[in-house]
């Protein structure tokens, strides 16, 4: 099999994962897209390891060893990521990334000018001055 087939498949998987990270607003779907990107990298590592092992006399299989390391890191990342998403969902009631930008407790924002004083606050400040 040619090296181009797994390389093209890996590129397509990586681009799909990148689109999912950039376009999705649900935290779980973003984590799934990151996993898709990591799997594309794993496919690329194994494909190049097999391709290089045919050319070399000594086969170290370093690409496959690195793939196992990447799978282990990805499993830990998804476990910690899901735990964080579940904790945030329990506290905030949503896993929408846009709504979770303000992570300080007690600050609920309605719009971009949430720090601007309201008309009543401005009149109070003028009256006390």
Secondary structure, DSSP 8 states (H G I E B T S, - for coil): --HHHHHHHHHHHHHHHHHHHHH--BHHHHHHHHHHHHHHHHHHHHHHHHHHHHH-SS---HHHHHHHHHHHHHHHHHHHHHHHHHHHHHHHS--BTGGGS--STT---SSTTTTS--HHHHHHHHHH-
